[in-house]
Amino acid sequence: MSTLPLTAAPVGALSHIKVIDLTRILAGPYCTQLLSDYGAQVIKIEQPNSGDGSRQWGPPWIGDQSSYFLSVNRNKQSLTLNLKSAEGRTILKQLLAEADVLIENFLPGTLASMGLDYETLRHDFPKLLFCSITGYGQTGPYRDRAGYDLAIQAEGGMMSITGGAGEMPMRTGVAICDLMTGMHASTAILAALNYRSVSGKGQYIDIALLDSQVSWLINVAHGYFATGNPPARYGNAHPSLVPYQAFASADGYFVLAVGSDEQFRKMCVIMQRDDLMHDPRYAHNKDRVANRVELIEQMQQIFLNRCTDDWLHDFERAHVPSSRINDIPAVFTDPHVLARNMVQSVDHVTLGPINVVGPVAKMSATQPTVRTAPPTLGQHSADILQQLGYSHEQVSQLRATGII
């Protein structure tokens, strides 16, 4: 259904797919960026003059561009369009005639008030996949609430299990609800595209931040189902494995991720504490969990006697899972991270070369690619409209009247 991108690009797994992106901030843009990395043509529709709200989220900035916006909008084209105007809605429908997917994250009912909801559009575009991303979904008593990552982490239970024992509940260091919701939306869209390839039918996809956050409680949820007891906060420790946490050394910190009794015995040999492996309080993981406080106190005192590099060297040779705790600069200079192409450079139209985080998947035939930098506001408006048949004069008139 889609046309080729304006800029020639390597063939990707989704290079035949056109996505109309009505999303802003993080969850939706992250979803569409994932699709764009796989080759989809993504046209980002933005409000004239202001654009995606994350364009104003800073510091930090790169030049006059928000680094927040730059993080989730590569490989896209920006078209400014006033959807409150009849002309703007007409242009959107012209785009939908060639599109495969529409993704939006307005409050429930907003697009219906403009005649752009799925039930209206499906009659003219029966093969269209329409994905709505909201805080709480299209049904239920909270459907009309706006969704914010922090609020969802709080309501969905994540903060209750994050942070140290006896300390204030904590949010994660990134907006994990938004990001995971974007991932769930992208996988649902891929599933729907596969179904359409068989049935020829489009469908509606309802994705909620709260549903997403609840879904990845995973083992914590099932621990509650099994016992009826509310899970506690363990800080860097693990509720079911010991030792599985961070420790201080003589010059810093590192983590141990001991997942078996055999690994525990190897660790004890390195620590020169064979008595710990033979102590019935610690010989098996279930016993270590029951006696974690006493064991961890003894281990911590031992680890303070040597530097992090020395401990990690010995643990690695013995195949005891362990790692240093990198700060962000260390992550992006790590030789393995660089070897995996997780830092890439792309030329921005006003900023010149900028670094971006590379795609995760490594695919032999249709490798995800970083092809173009995040667009400036309305950067592709004229090109997209001219592809639809608008003349230069008509584009100028649309701009003068605030339609684009």
N, C-alpha and C positions, 0 to 999 in steps of 0.2 A: 504493500500500500504506500510505502514511503518513497520519497525522492532521495537522491544522493545528497550528502552534506555539501555546504558551499565550498569547503576546503577539502581537497582530495586527501584521503587518509588510508592507512592500511586496512585491509578487510578484517573486521572483527566478527565475533559470533552474532552480534546484533546489528550489523551494519545495514541490514534491510529494514530496520525498525525505526520509526519516527515517534518521538515522545514530545508531547506538549506539557510543559512543566509550569503549573500555576502555584508552585510551593515557594515558601520563603523560610528563612532562619536556618534550621539544621536538619530535622528528621527527613523532610521531603527533599531538600537539596542533596542530602547525602544519598538517598535512594536513587535520585536521577543521576548523580555523579557515578555511582556504581554501574548503572545501565550504560552511561556514556563511555566509561572505560572499556566496556565490552563492545563498543562500536556504535551504539545507538546514536542517531541524530537527536539531540535534545534542544528544543527551542524554549528558552526560559522567558516567560511572560512577566513583565515587571510594570509596576505603576509608573507612569511618566513623572519625571522630576525627582522622585524619591527612590523608587526601586525597592528591591529586597531590603527589609529592615536591617539585616546584618551588615549592609554596606556602611551603616553608621556606627557599628559596634567596634569601639576601640577606646584606648589603645589595646594592643599594639597596632601600628600601621606600617605598611610598606609604601613609602611615598605618601600619596593621598588615598591609598586603597586600604580598606580594612583587611587585616590578615585573617580575621574570622570568615569573612565572605570568600576570600581567596581559597580557603581550605576545602570548600565543598562545591565549587562551581566551575571546575575546569571542564574542557571538552564541550562546552555549551555555547549556544548563540543567544544573545539578549535582544528581545523585541519589547519595546515599551508599548503598552496598550491599555487604554482606559476602558475597562469592561463595563463601567456604568453607562457608557454611551452606546447607542444602537450601532453606530459605525464600528466601534471596537468589538462588539459581539459578533457583528457580521464577519469581520476579519478573522476572529477566532474560529468561527464555523468553517470558513474557507480553509483554514489550517487543518481542522479536524477531518475534512474530506480526504486528506492525504495521510492522516495520522493513524497510528496503531494504539497509542496509549495516551490517556490524559491523567495527570496526577495533580491533586489539589489538597490544600490543608486549611481551607476556610472553616469557620465554625459551621456546624450543621445548619442547613437551611439557607445559607448565604447565597450559594449559586442557584438554588431553586428560585429565589426572589428575582433573579435575572434571567430565568428561563434557561439556565445552563446546567441543570442537574441531570443525573444519569437517566432518570425516567423520561425526561423530555428529549435528551439527545439520542437515546438508543433507537428511536424511530427513524431518525435520519442517518444514524451511523451504527448499524446493528453489529458490526464487527469490532467496535471500539471497546477497549478495556479502560474502565474508569476506576481509578483508585483514589479513595479519600483517606487522608491521614489526619486524625484528630486526637485530642487528649484522651477522650473517653468513649469514642465510638458513636455510631448513629442511633443506638438504642440505649435504654437504661436510664436511671434517675439522674445521672451526672452528664448526660449527653450535651447539654448546653454550656458546660463549663469550658473555659479556655484551658489548654494543656501546657504546663510548664515543666521542664525536666525536673527541677528541684522538687516541685509539688508532687510529681509522680513518684520520684524516689522515696518521698516521705510516705505517701498514701499506699504505695505498692509494697512496702515492707523492706526495701533495700537498705534504707538508712538505719532501720532497727537492728540490722546484723552487721553494720559497718562502723568501725571505730573500736577503741579499746574497751575492755571490760570495765564497767562502772563509769565510763566517760560519756560525754555527749554523743548522740548518734551523729554520723558523718555522711555526707554525700561523697560520691566518687569524684576523682580529680578531673574527669571529663563528663560531658553530658551523655552518660551511657544509655539512658532511656531513649533519647532522640536517636542515637546512633543505631541501637538495636532495633528500634522501630523502623528505621530506614532499611536495615537489612531484611527484616521480615517483609516489608512492602516489596522490596526488589525480588525476593524469592517467590512471593505470591504472584507478582506480575509475570515472572518467568514460567510459573506453573500455568497461569491463565493463557499465556501465549502458546504453550504446548497444547493445551486443550483446544484452543481456537484452530490450531493447525490441523486438528482431527475433525472438529465439529463445524468449523466456520463461524462459530458464535463468539461474540464478545460477552463480557460480564462485568458486574460491579464488585469491587473489593473494598471492604471496610476494615481499616487498620487503626488500632487505638494504642496510644502510648501506654496506658495502664495495663491493657491486655499483654502487651509485649513485656513489660517489666515483670508482671506476675508470672509469665511463662518461663522466664529464666531464673526463677528462684530454684528450680530443678531439685537438687538433692536436699536443699534446706526445706523446701515444701514437703517433700516426701518423708523427711525426718519428722516433721510436725504431724503429717498424716499417720505415721507409725506410732507416735508416742502421745500425741495430744499436748505436748509441752512446747511453749514458745521458744524458738531458738535464741541463744544468747549471742552477745558480741564477744569475739575472741581477738580483736585486733588483727595482727598478722598471723595468728595461729589458726589451726584447723580444728573443727569440732570432732572430726572422726579419725584424725591421724596425728601421731606424736612421735618424734619431733618434726614439725612441719610449719616453720615460721622463721622470722628474722632473729639474728643474734648480733650482739656487739663483739667486735674483735679488739685487738690492741690499737688499731688505727682506723676503724670504721665499722661497717656493717656488711653482713652477707645473709643469705637465706639457705636453709636446709629444707629439702622436700623428701623426707624419708618415707617411702610408701610401702615398705615390707620389713619383716623381721630380719631377713638376710642383710638388707641395707643397713639396718640398725646395728647389727653385729659388726659389719665392716667399719661403720662410723666409730664404734667403741674401740676397735683396734687402733685406728688413727689417733684417737684421743688418749690412747694408752690407759684405758679404763675398762679392762676386761671384766671387772667386777660388775659393771652395770649390765652387761649382756647376760650375766648369770643370775642377776638379782630377779627373783620371781615377780617382783613388782613391775619390772620393765621388760621381761623377756619377750612378751607378746604385745602386739599393738593395743589390744583391748585393755591390757593391764597398764600400759603406758598412758592411755587416755584417762584411766581412773586415777592415776598417780602423777599426772602431768606437772603439777606445781613443784613437787620435790625434785623430779627429774630435770626439769628445765632450769631450776636454780643451780643445780650441780653443773650442768652443761655450760651455762652462761659463765660461771666462774672460770672454767677451763678455757673457754674461747678467748677470754681477755688476755691470755698469756702469749698469744701469737698474732701476727698480722693477717689481714684478710687474704692476701695473695698466697701466703704459706698454707693456710687452711684449704683454700680452694685448689691449690696444686695437688695436695694429698687426696682430697676428696675426689677430684676428677680422675686421678690414677686408679682409685679403688672403685670407680663407678658409683659413687654416692651422689645423688642428685643435689646440686648446690649451685649458687650463682652469686656474683656481686650485685649490689643494688646500684644500678646506673642512674645518674641524673640525665636529663634530656639531652644536653650537649654530648654526653658519652654515648647515648643511643645512636645519634645521627653521625657519629664518627666511628662507630663500631665496624670493624672490617667485614663481619658477616652480614650486617644490615646493608652495608654498601654493596657487597657482592651479590646480594639478592635484589638489587636495584630498587630498594625501598626509599631512596632519595633520588629524585630526578629533577631536571631543570627544564623549564619551558619559557619561551619568549612572550612576555606580556606587551601589549600594544603601547603602553605608556611607561612601564617600569623597566623594560628590558628583561634580562634573564631573572627568573625567580625559582626558588626551590619548592618542590611539592613532595608529599608523601606518595610513593609509587603504589600501583595496584598490588593486591595481595596474590591473586591467582596467577600461576605460571602455567600457560597452556601451549601445547606443542603446535597446534594448527591455527588457533585464533587468539593469540596473546593479547590480553588487555593492554591498552596503550594510553599514554598521556600525549595527546595530539595538539591541543591548543590551550592557552592560558584562560583563566576565568575572564569573562568579558567585562568591558566597561559598560555602564548603563546605556542600553539602546544601541550598542555597537553594531548590531547586525540588522537593525530595523529596516533600513532602506533596501538592503540586499534581499531580505526575506519577502518584503512586500513586492519588490520588482519581480521576484520569482512567481508570485501570485498573479502578476499581470498589471500591477499598478505602475503608472508612468512616474517619471521624476517629478512632474508638476503635481500629480495627485499625492505623492508622498510628502511634498513640501506643504500642501494644503492640510493634510492630516496632522502634520507637526504643528503648523500654525494654529490649528483649532484645538490642540491639546488631546487629540485622539491617540497620538503616539508620542 
